[in-house]
Amino acid sequence: MYTVSDLDNDLSTLESHGAKVFTVGYSWLGRPIKGVFKGATDGPQILVQGAIHAREWITAQLSVLLFERYSGKCGLWCIPMSNPDGAMLAQLGLDSVGDPEIRDFLYKINGYSSDFSLWKANGRAVDLNVNFNALWGTGVNNVTYPAPGNYIGPYPFSESESTALAQFTDKVRPRYTVSYHARGRVIYYGFNGQNPDPSIPPLASSVTGYPAYTSESSAGGYKDWFVLTTNRAGLTIEVGSEGTPYQDLQKELPSMLRQNDGLLDALSVEAGEK
């Protein structure tokens, strides 16, 4: 497991080593959405975010480890757990929710099952990665009602988590963004025919060994919104074996780290050459 408490402990360690810890906003249930920064604030910046999907909580731990190993010159901003309510729900179930009415709501949405290990959404049963204003509501798997995954929400940026991430991105104005997801060992880039920096996908593919593909059927995602609104390169990187249950992906953390170690440094070098 990798809970909010585990993340807080890791962030405290990073802070003691000179990194800057901050809060970009709060989840629907009031949990802080924390980030960590190191490097130079002037010049190109890179932003990494993980665990926007609840069941993919392993990407929060991976993001922290990659941040720790980063030695590039660009400023590196990391939001390891963009969906803290969902990440806790996927790992701890309804015990992570204090309000009885909210517990009853989530239990119903989850098909009256106490097993939330496949939950993708936030605490309001909105899938944050289809809640951004990028052809919102047009993805092939989108649904228009509260669900464990794929619910687009009542309108773009209806959720405090997606709003906080977008506003913080606008503030930082990163050259590149990297969004860690699970599973599949594949990279997705571009959006709606846009591929702002064609050198970045093959660079990421060469470092990780993952094949890179254009995003053909997604909409409303963080990467989609970033590419659409900034015309800069954003990557969605799926880590872990396709057949491994989400709750068992932590066993693959060493291989995930080995495959992705060096990517952020390579992006820093690339940013400095432009």
C-alpha contacts under 8 A as a table, 3 or more apart, distances in Angstrom:
res1	aa1	res2	aa2	distance
1	M	58	I	7.91
1	M	91	Q	6.77
1	M	247	Q	7.84
1	M	250	Q	7.54
2	Y	5	S	7.90
2	Y	6	D	5.66
2	Y	7	L	7.00
2	Y	57	W	6.91
2	Y	58	I	6.90
2	Y	60	A	7.75
2	Y	61	Q	6.72
3	T	6	D	5.08
3	T	7	L	6.34
3	T	87	A	7.30
3	T	88	M	6.19
3	T	91	Q	7.66
4	V	7	L	5.04
4	V	8	D	6.14
4	V	84	P	6.79
4	V	88	M	7.20
5	S	8	D	5.00
5	S	9	N	6.24
6	D	9	N	5.18
6	D	10	D	6.35
7	L	10	D	5.12
7	L	11	L	6.08
7	L	60	A	7.85
7	L	61	Q	7.42
8	D	11	L	5.06
8	D	12	S	6.10
9	N	12	S	5.15
9	N	13	T	6.40
10	D	13	T	5.11
10	D	14	L	6.28
10	D	64	V	7.60
11	L	14	L	5.00
11	L	15	E	6.03
11	L	21	V	6.80
11	L	36	V	7.16
12	S	15	E	5.00
12	S	16	S	6.21
12	S	21	V	7.96
13	T	16	S	5.12
13	T	17	H	6.53
14	L	17	H	5.10
14	L	18	G	6.63
14	L	19	A	5.54
14	L	20	K	7.99
14	L	68	E	7.40
15	E	18	G	5.15
15	E	19	A	4.54
15	E	20	K	5.80
15	E	21	V	6.31
16	S	19	A	7.17
18	G	38	K	7.77
19	A	36	V	6.55
19	A	37	F	5.69
19	A	38	K	5.20
20	K	36	V	5.43
20	K	37	F	5.04
20	K	38	K	6.46
21	V	34	K	7.13
21	V	35	G	5.72
21	V	36	V	4.38
21	V	37	F	6.53
22	F	34	K	5.70
22	F	35	G	5.24
22	F	36	V	6.15
23	T	26	Y	7.94
23	T	32	P	6.27
23	T	33	I	5.60
23	T	34	K	4.33
23	T	35	G	5.87
24	V	32	P	7.64
24	V	33	I	5.76
24	V	34	K	6.12
24	V	35	G	6.91
24	V	164	A	6.01
24	V	165	L	7.11
24	V	168	F	6.45
25	G	32	P	5.99
25	G	33	I	5.37
25	G	34	K	7.62
25	G	160	S	7.49
25	G	161	E	7.09
25	G	164	A	5.34
25	G	165	L	7.96
26	Y	29	L	7.83
26	Y	30	G	5.41
26	Y	31	R	5.37
26	Y	32	P	4.44
26	Y	33	I	5.36
26	Y	160	S	6.67
26	Y	161	E	6.62
26	Y	164	A	7.61
27	S	30	G	5.01
27	S	31	R	5.14
27	S	32	P	6.36
27	S	33	I	6.69
27	S	83	N	7.13
27	S	84	P	6.92
27	S	85	D	6.66
27	S	160	S	5.92
27	S	161	E	5.46
28	W	31	R	7.43
28	W	85	D	7.60
28	W	123	G	6.55
28	W	124	R	7.34
28	W	159	E	7.43
28	W	160	S	6.25
28	W	161	E	7.41
29	L	85	D	6.69
29	L	123	G	6.90
31	R	84	P	6.71
31	R	85	D	7.05
32	P	84	P	7.87
33	I	79	I	7.51
33	I	81	M	6.84
33	I	82	S	6.14
33	I	83	N	7.53
33	I	84	P	6.91
33	I	161	E	7.70
34	K	79	I	6.21
34	K	80	P	7.49
34	K	81	M	7.32
34	K	82	S	7.99
35	G	77	W	7.05
35	G	78	C	5.42
35	G	79	I	4.40
35	G	80	P	6.66
36	V	77	W	5.96
36	V	78	C	5.33
36	V	79	I	6.74
37	F	75	G	7.21
37	F	76	L	5.60
37	F	77	W	4.62
37	F	78	C	6.36
38	K	75	G	5.93
38	K	76	L	5.57
38	K	77	W	6.97
39	G	72	G	7.69
39	G	73	K	6.27
39	G	74	C	6.04
39	G	75	G	4.24
39	G	76	L	6.14
40	A	43	G	7.20
40	A	73	K	6.85
40	A	74	C	6.02
40	A	75	G	4.68
41	T	45	Q	7.42
41	T	74	C	7.89
41	T	75	G	5.59
42	D	45	Q	7.89
42	D	75	G	7.54
43	G	74	C	6.79
43	G	75	G	7.69
44	P	74	C	5.60
44	P	75	G	6.81
44	P	174	P	6.64
44	P	175	R	5.79
44	P	268	S	8.00
44	P	271	A	6.36
44	P	272	G	7.18
45	Q	74	C	5.37
45	Q	75	G	4.73
45	Q	76	L	6.05
45	Q	77	W	7.55
45	Q	172	V	7.32
45	Q	173	R	7.25
45	Q	174	P	4.57
45	Q	175	R	5.56
45	Q	176	Y	7.21
46	I	74	C	6.82
46	I	75	G	6.21
46	I	76	L	4.99
46	I	77	W	6.15
46	I	174	P	5.06
46	I	175	R	5.88
46	I	176	Y	5.16
46	I	177	T	5.91
46	I	178	V	7.95
46	I	268	S	7.57
47	L	76	L	5.98
47	L	77	W	4.70
47	L	78	C	5.76
47	L	79	I	7.82
47	L	169	T	7.78
47	L	174	P	6.04
47	L	176	Y	6.50
47	L	177	T	4.78
47	L	178	V	6.38
48	V	63	S	7.23
48	V	76	L	7.64
48	V	77	W	6.23
48	V	78	C	4.69
48	V	79	I	6.23
48	V	80	P	7.50
48	V	177	T	5.72
48	V	178	V	4.74
48	V	179	S	5.88
48	V	180	Y	7.65
49	Q	52	I	7.67
49	Q	60	A	7.86
49	Q	63	S	7.13
49	Q	78	C	5.69
49	Q	79	I	4.58
49	Q	80	P	5.29
49	Q	81	M	7.08
49	Q	82	S	6.76
49	Q	177	T	7.90
49	Q	178	V	6.47
49	Q	179	S	5.04
49	Q	180	Y	6.36
50	G	57	W	7.67
50	G	59	T	5.21
50	G	60	A	5.07
50	G	63	S	6.38
50	G	79	I	6.48
50	G	80	P	4.74
50	G	81	M	5.41
50	G	82	S	6.17
50	G	179	S	5.84
50	G	180	Y	4.90
50	G	181	H	6.70
51	A	54	A	6.06
51	A	55	R	7.77
51	A	56	E	5.47
51	A	57	W	4.88
51	A	58	I	7.20
51	A	59	T	5.49
51	A	60	A	5.38
51	A	80	P	6.59
51	A	81	M	4.84
51	A	82	S	5.65
51	A	83	N	6.03
51	A	84	P	7.89
51	A	87	A	6.99
51	A	180	Y	7.13
51	A	181	H	6.83
52	I	56	E	7.62
52	I	81	M	6.59
52	I	82	S	4.83
52	I	83	N	4.87
52	I	128	L	6.54
52	I	129	N	6.68
52	I	181	H	7.83
53	H	56	E	5.46
53	H	57	W	7.20
53	H	83	N	6.68
53	H	86	G	7.14
53	H	87	A	7.38
53	H	119	W	7.86
53	H	120	K	4.64
53	H	121	A	6.15
53	H	122	N	7.79
53	H	127	D	7.29
53	H	128	L	7.24
53	H	129	N	7.25
53	H	181	H	7.42
54	A	57	W	5.78
54	A	83	N	6.45
54	A	84	P	7.69
54	A	85	D	7.82
54	A	86	G	4.37
54	A	87	A	4.15
54	A	88	M	7.53
54	A	89	L	7.35
54	A	90	A	5.81
54	A	118	L	7.94
54	A	119	W	5.91
54	A	120	K	4.54
54	A	121	A	6.05
54	A	122	N	6.98
55	R	86	G	7.59
55	R	87	A	6.35
55	R	90	A	5.45
55	R	91	Q	7.75
55	R	117	S	5.90
55	R	118	L	5.50
55	R	119	W	5.55
55	R	120	K	5.50
55	R	246	Y	6.23
55	R	247	Q	7.58
56	E	59	T	5.99
56	E	87	A	7.55
56	E	120	K	7.72
56	E	181	H	6.18
56	E	182	A	5.57
56	E	246	Y	6.62
57	W	60	A	5.53
57	W	61	Q	7.43
57	W	81	M	7.39
57	W	87	A	5.49
58	I	61	Q	5.42
58	I	62	L	6.35
58	I	249	L	6.74
58	I	250	Q	6.15
58	I	253	L	7.83
59	T	62	L	4.80
59	T	63	S	5.88
59	T	80	P	7.31
59	T	180	Y	5.83
59	T	181	H	6.28
59	T	182	A	7.26
60	A	63	S	5.16
60	A	64	V	6.42
60	A	80	P	4.40
60	A	81	M	5.21
61	Q	64	V	5.24
61	Q	65	L	6.37
61	Q	80	P	7.13
62	L	65	L	5.16
62	L	66	L	6.16
62	L	253	L	7.03
62	L	256	M	7.50
62	L	257	L	6.68
63	S	66	L	5.14
63	S	67	F	6.06
63	S	78	C	7.21
63	S	80	P	5.56
63	S	180	Y	7.56
64	V	67	F	5.04
64	V	68	E	6.18
64	V	78	C	7.66
64	V	80	P	6.33
65	L	68	E	5.06
65	L	69	R	6.42
65	L	257	L	7.52
66	L	69	R	5.17
66	L	70	Y	6.20
66	L	257	L	7.11
66	L	260	N	7.68
66	L	261	D	6.33
66	L	264	L	7.86
67	F	70	Y	5.21
67	F	76	L	7.66
67	F	78	C	7.08
69	R	261	D	7.50
70	Y	262	G	7.41
70	Y	264	L	6.54
70	Y	265	D	6.13
71	S	265	D	6.33
72	G	75	G	7.95
72	G	264	L	7.39
72	G	265	D	4.84
72	G	266	A	7.93
72	G	268	S	5.53
72	G	269	V	7.16
73	K	268	S	6.33
73	K	269	V	7.74
74	C	268	S	5.43
74	C	271	A	7.73
74	C	272	G	7.64
79	I	82	S	6.16
81	M	84	P	5.70
81	M	87	A	7.67
82	S	161	E	6.73
82	S	165	L	7.48
83	N	86	G	5.48
83	N	87	A	6.13
83	N	122	N	6.21
83	N	128	L	7.85
83	N	161	E	6.70
84	P	87	A	5.04
84	P	88	M	6.12
84	P	122	N	7.90
85	D	88	M	5.35
85	D	89	L	6.18
85	D	96	S	7.99
85	D	122	N	5.88
85	D	123	G	5.54
86	G	89	L	4.93
86	G	90	A	6.05
86	G	119	W	7.30
86	G	120	K	6.90
86	G	121	A	5.95
86	G	122	N	4.51
86	G	123	G	5.82
87	A	90	A	5.25
87	A	91	Q	6.41
88	M	91	Q	5.23
88	M	92	L	5.66
88	M	93	G	7.11
88	M	96	S	6.06
89	L	92	L	5.31
89	L	93	G	4.48
89	L	94	L	6.28
89	L	95	D	7.83
89	L	96	S	5.86
89	L	97	V	7.54
89	L	116	F	6.40
89	L	117	S	7.93
89	L	119	W	7.70
89	L	123	G	7.91
90	A	93	G	5.79
90	A	115	D	7.91
90	A	116	F	4.77
90	A	117	S	4.55
90	A	118	L	6.75
90	A	119	W	5.75
90	A	120	K	7.92
91	Q	116	F	7.24
91	Q	117	S	6.30
91	Q	247	Q	7.77
92	L	95	D	5.97
92	L	96	S	5.81
93	G	96	S	6.01
93	G	97	V	7.93
93	G	114	S	6.51
93	G	115	D	6.58
93	G	116	F	5.62
93	G	117	S	7.85
94	L	97	V	5.35
94	L	103	R	6.02
94	L	106	L	7.97
94	L	107	Y	7.75
94	L	114	S	7.11
95	D	98	G	7.27
97	V	100	P	7.79
97	V	102	I	7.27
97	V	103	R	6.20
98	G	102	I	7.90
98	G	103	R	7.46
99	D	102	I	5.36
99	D	103	R	6.24
100	P	103	R	4.97
100	P	104	D	6.16
101	E	104	D	5.11
101	E	105	F	6.21
102	I	105	F	4.97
102	I	106	L	6.13
103	R	106	L	5.22
103	R	107	Y	6.01
104	D	107	Y	5.10
104	D	108	K	6.22
105	F	108	K	5.26
105	F	109	I	6.25
106	L	109	I	5.01
106	L	110	N	6.01
106	L	123	G	7.74
106	L	124	R	7.87
106	L	125	A	7.30
107	Y	110	N	5.13
107	Y	111	G	6.63
107	Y	112	Y	4.97
107	Y	113	S	6.23
107	Y	114	S	6.74
108	K	111	G	5.33
108	K	112	Y	4.89
108	K	113	S	7.80
109	I	112	Y	7.09
109	I	125	A	7.56
109	I	146	P	6.90
109	I	147	A	5.79
109	I	148	P	6.74
110	N	113	S	5.70
110	N	114	S	7.69
110	N	116	F	7.27
110	N	147	A	7.24
110	N	148	P	6.16
113	S	116	F	7.49
115	D	118	L	7.76
116	F	119	W	5.18
117	S	246	Y	7.13
117	S	247	Q	6.62
118	L	148	P	7.66
118	L	246	Y	7.33
119	W	148	P	4.98
119	W	149	G	6.47
120	K	127	D	6.28
120	K	148	P	5.73
120	K	149	G	4.88
120	K	150	N	7.83
121	A	124	R	7.46
121	A	125	A	5.07
121	A	126	V	5.01
121	A	127	D	4.12
121	A	128	L	6.38
121	A	147	A	7.50
121	A	148	P	5.57
121	A	149	G	5.26
121	A	150	N	7.57
121	A	151	Y	7.82
122	N	125	A	5.35
122	N	126	V	5.54
122	N	127	D	6.27
122	N	128	L	6.76
123	G	126	V	7.41
124	R	146	P	7.56
125	A	146	P	5.09
125	A	147	A	5.38
125	A	148	P	5.87
125	A	149	G	7.26
125	A	151	Y	7.13
126	V	131	N	7.67
126	V	146	P	6.19
126	V	147	A	6.93
126	V	148	P	7.69
126	V	149	G	7.04
126	V	150	N	7.28
126	V	151	Y	5.11
126	V	152	I	6.20
126	V	153	G	5.42
126	V	159	E	7.77
127	D	130	V	5.81
127	D	131	N	6.65
127	D	148	P	7.65
127	D	149	G	5.39
127	D	150	N	5.21
127	D	151	Y	5.24
127	D	152	I	6.09
127	D	153	G	7.38
128	L	131	N	5.04
128	L	132	F	7.46
128	L	152	I	7.52
128	L	159	E	7.35
128	L	161	E	7.34
128	L	162	S	6.01
128	L	221	G	7.65
129	N	132	F	6.80
129	N	162	S	7.88
129	N	220	G	6.38
129	N	221	G	4.37
129	N	222	Y	5.96
130	V	136	W	6.87
130	V	137	G	7.45
130	V	139	G	7.99
130	V	142	N	7.58
130	V	150	N	6.70
130	V	151	Y	7.24
130	V	152	I	5.19
130	V	219	A	6.32
130	V	220	G	4.06
130	V	221	G	4.79
130	V	222	Y	7.77
131	N	136	W	6.79
131	N	152	I	5.17
131	N	153	G	6.21
131	N	155	Y	7.38
131	N	156	P	5.15
131	N	157	F	5.64
131	N	158	S	7.13
131	N	159	E	7.52
131	N	162	S	6.81
131	N	220	G	5.37
131	N	221	G	6.66
132	F	136	W	6.48
132	F	156	P	5.35
132	F	157	F	5.62
132	F	162	S	6.72
132	F	220	G	4.49
132	F	221	G	5.57
132	F	222	Y	6.13
132	F	225	W	6.17
133	N	136	W	5.31
133	N	156	P	5.14
133	N	157	F	6.87
133	N	220	G	5.69
133	N	225	W	6.17
134	A	219	A	5.99
134	A	220	G	4.64
134	A	221	G	6.99
134	A	224	D	6.01
134	A	225	W	4.86
134	A	228	L	6.78
135	L	138	T	5.94
135	L	139	G	7.99
135	L	219	A	5.61
135	L	220	G	5.93
136	W	139	G	7.50
136	W	152	I	7.46
136	W	156	P	6.54
136	W	219	A	5.89
136	W	220	G	4.58
137	G	142	N	6.29
137	G	143	V	7.99
137	G	152	I	6.21
137	G	219	A	6.95
137	G	220	G	6.83
138	T	142	N	6.98
138	T	218	S	7.83
138	T	219	A	6.02
138	T	220	G	7.87
139	G	142	N	5.30
139	G	217	S	5.78
139	G	218	S	4.90
139	G	219	A	4.76
139	G	220	G	7.40
140	V	217	S	5.94
140	V	218	S	6.91
141	N	150	N	6.44
142	N	150	N	5.05
142	N	151	Y	6.03
142	N	152	I	6.34
143	V	147	A	7.91
143	V	150	N	5.69
143	V	151	Y	4.76
143	V	152	I	6.35
144	T	151	Y	5.54
144	T	152	I	6.11
144	T	153	G	6.91
144	T	154	P	7.69
145	Y	151	Y	5.84
145	Y	152	I	7.87
145	Y	153	G	7.47
146	P	151	Y	5.67
146	P	153	G	7.52
147	A	150	N	6.92
147	A	151	Y	5.79
148	P	151	Y	7.75
152	I	155	Y	7.39
152	I	156	P	7.70
152	I	220	G	7.83
153	G	156	P	7.04
153	G	158	S	6.36
153	G	159	E	7.76
154	P	158	S	6.48
155	Y	158	S	5.45
156	P	220	G	7.98
157	F	160	S	7.37
157	F	162	S	5.78
157	F	163	T	5.32
158	S	162	S	7.73
158	S	163	T	7.47
159	E	162	S	5.56
159	E	163	T	6.20
160	S	163	T	5.12
160	S	164	A	5.98
161	E	164	A	5.18
161	E	165	L	6.27
162	S	165	L	5.19
162	S	166	A	6.14
163	T	166	A	5.20
163	T	167	Q	6.06
164	A	167	Q	5.22
164	A	168	F	6.05
165	L	168	F	5.22
165	L	169	T	6.13
166	A	169	T	5.08
166	A	170	D	6.22
166	A	222	Y	7.86
167	Q	170	D	5.09
167	Q	171	K	6.28
168	F	171	K	4.97
168	F	172	V	6.24
169	T	172	V	5.17
169	T	173	R	5.74
169	T	174	P	6.94
170	D	173	R	5.22
174	P	177	T	6.68
175	R	232	R	6.45
175	R	233	A	7.21
175	R	271	A	7.11
176	Y	232	R	6.57
176	Y	233	A	5.33
176	Y	234	G	5.60
176	Y	235	L	7.90
176	Y	267	L	7.75
177	T	223	K	7.46
177	T	226	F	7.91
177	T	233	A	6.86
177	T	234	G	4.68
177	T	235	L	6.20
178	V	223	K	7.95
178	V	234	G	5.97
178	V	235	L	4.87
178	V	236	T	6.01
178	V	237	I	7.15
179	S	222	Y	7.93
179	S	223	K	7.04
179	S	234	G	7.81
179	S	235	L	6.10
179	S	236	T	4.74
179	S	237	I	6.12
180	Y	236	T	6.02
180	Y	237	I	5.04
180	Y	238	E	6.12
180	Y	239	V	7.26
181	H	236	T	6.93
181	H	237	I	5.87
181	H	238	E	4.59
181	H	239	V	6.25
182	A	185	R	7.87
182	A	237	I	7.78
182	A	238	E	4.60
182	A	239	V	4.84
182	A	240	G	5.98
182	A	246	Y	7.93
183	R	238	E	5.02
183	R	239	V	5.03
183	R	240	G	4.92
183	R	241	S	5.95
183	R	242	E	5.24
184	G	238	E	5.41
184	G	239	V	5.80
184	G	240	G	5.80
184	G	241	S	5.45
184	G	242	E	4.59
185	R	210	Y	5.56
185	R	211	P	7.71
185	R	237	I	7.24
185	R	238	E	5.06
185	R	239	V	4.62
185	R	240	G	5.80
185	R	241	S	6.60
185	R	242	E	7.64
186	V	210	Y	4.91
186	V	211	P	5.33
186	V	212	A	6.10
186	V	213	Y	7.74
186	V	237	I	6.01
186	V	238	E	5.24
186	V	239	V	7.08
187	I	201	P	7.64
187	I	204	A	7.92
187	I	205	S	7.26
187	I	210	Y	6.31
187	I	211	P	6.07
187	I	212	A	4.48
187	I	213	Y	6.19
187	I	235	L	6.75
187	I	236	T	5.73
187	I	237	I	4.55
187	I	238	E	6.23
188	Y	212	A	5.71
188	Y	213	Y	5.00
188	Y	214	T	5.43
188	Y	215	S	5.64
188	Y	235	L	5.90
188	Y	236	T	5.07
188	Y	237	I	6.44
189	Y	195	N	7.19
189	Y	201	P	6.62
189	Y	212	A	7.17
189	Y	213	Y	6.33
189	Y	214	T	5.02
189	Y	215	S	5.97
189	Y	223	K	7.97
189	Y	233	A	7.51
189	Y	234	G	6.27
189	Y	235	L	5.03
189	Y	236	T	6.46
190	G	193	G	6.82
190	G	194	Q	5.29
190	G	195	N	4.55
190	G	196	P	7.18
190	G	214	T	5.72
190	G	215	S	6.20
190	G	224	D	7.19
190	G	227	V	6.45
190	G	233	A	7.04
190	G	234	G	6.89
190	G	235	L	7.62
191	F	194	Q	5.16
191	F	195	N	6.91
191	F	214	T	7.21
191	F	215	S	5.89
191	F	216	E	7.54
191	F	224	D	5.47
191	F	227	V	6.39
191	F	228	L	6.72
192	N	215	S	7.70
192	N	216	E	7.43
192	N	228	L	7.86
194	Q	227	V	7.31
194	Q	228	L	7.44
194	Q	231	N	7.50
195	N	198	P	6.00
195	N	227	V	7.91
195	N	231	N	7.91
195	N	233	A	7.01
196	P	227	V	7.41
196	P	231	N	5.45
196	P	232	R	5.24
196	P	233	A	5.56
197	D	200	I	5.92
197	D	232	R	6.71
197	D	233	A	5.62
198	P	201	P	6.47
198	P	202	P	7.72
199	S	202	P	6.02
199	S	203	L	6.30
200	I	203	L	5.03
200	I	204	A	6.15
200	I	233	A	7.08
200	I	267	L	7.81
201	P	204	A	5.17
201	P	205	S	6.10
201	P	212	A	6.16
201	P	235	L	7.59
202	P	205	S	4.87
202	P	206	S	6.00
202	P	212	A	7.02
203	L	206	S	5.19
203	L	207	V	6.40
203	L	266	A	7.83
204	A	207	V	5.28
204	A	208	T	6.13
204	A	210	Y	7.89
204	A	263	L	6.40
205	S	208	T	5.32
205	S	209	G	5.24
205	S	210	Y	5.09
205	S	211	P	5.69
205	S	212	A	6.07
206	S	209	G	5.43
206	S	210	Y	7.52
207	V	259	Q	7.31
207	V	260	N	7.02
207	V	262	G	7.04
207	V	263	L	6.00
208	T	259	Q	4.80
208	T	260	N	5.25
208	T	261	D	7.90
208	T	263	L	7.20
209	G	259	Q	7.02
215	S	218	S	6.21
218	S	221	G	7.16
218	S	224	D	7.84
219	A	224	D	6.43
220	G	224	D	6.31
220	G	225	W	6.62
221	G	224	D	4.97
221	G	225	W	6.12
222	Y	225	W	5.17
222	Y	226	F	6.14
223	K	226	F	5.07
223	K	227	V	6.17
223	K	234	G	5.44
223	K	235	L	6.45
223	K	236	T	6.57
224	D	227	V	5.40
224	D	228	L	6.06
224	D	234	G	7.81
225	W	228	L	5.10
225	W	229	T	5.94
226	F	229	T	5.44
226	F	230	T	5.80
226	F	231	N	7.42
226	F	232	R	7.20
226	F	233	A	7.97
226	F	234	G	6.60
227	V	230	T	5.54
227	V	231	N	4.94
227	V	232	R	5.39
227	V	233	A	6.07
227	V	234	G	5.98
228	L	231	N	5.77
239	V	256	M	6.32
240	G	244	T	7.38
240	G	249	L	6.53
240	G	252	E	6.55
240	G	256	M	6.54
241	S	244	T	5.52
241	S	249	L	7.98
244	T	248	D	6.44
244	T	249	L	6.33
245	P	248	D	5.31
245	P	249	L	6.54
246	Y	249	L	5.34
247	Q	250	Q	7.24
248	D	251	K	5.97
248	D	252	E	7.89
249	L	252	E	5.33
249	L	253	L	6.87
250	Q	253	L	5.11
251	K	254	P	7.50
252	E	255	S	5.51
252	E	256	M	6.24
253	L	256	M	4.96
253	L	257	L	6.03
254	P	257	L	5.16
254	P	258	R	6.14
255	S	258	R	4.96
255	S	259	Q	6.06
256	M	259	Q	5.25
256	M	260	N	6.15
257	L	260	N	5.27
257	L	261	D	5.55
258	R	261	D	5.37
260	N	263	L	5.70
261	D	264	L	7.51
262	G	265	D	5.20
262	G	266	A	6.12
263	L	266	A	5.02
263	L	267	L	6.24
264	L	267	L	5.04
264	L	268	S	6.20
265	D	268	S	4.97
265	D	269	V	6.33
266	A	269	V	5.14
266	A	270	E	6.21
267	L	270	E	4.95
267	L	271	A	6.04
268	S	271	A	5.11
268	S	272	G	6.21
269	V	272	G	5.16
269	V	273	E	6.44
270	E	273	E	5.29
270	E	274	K	6.78
271	A	274	K	5.54
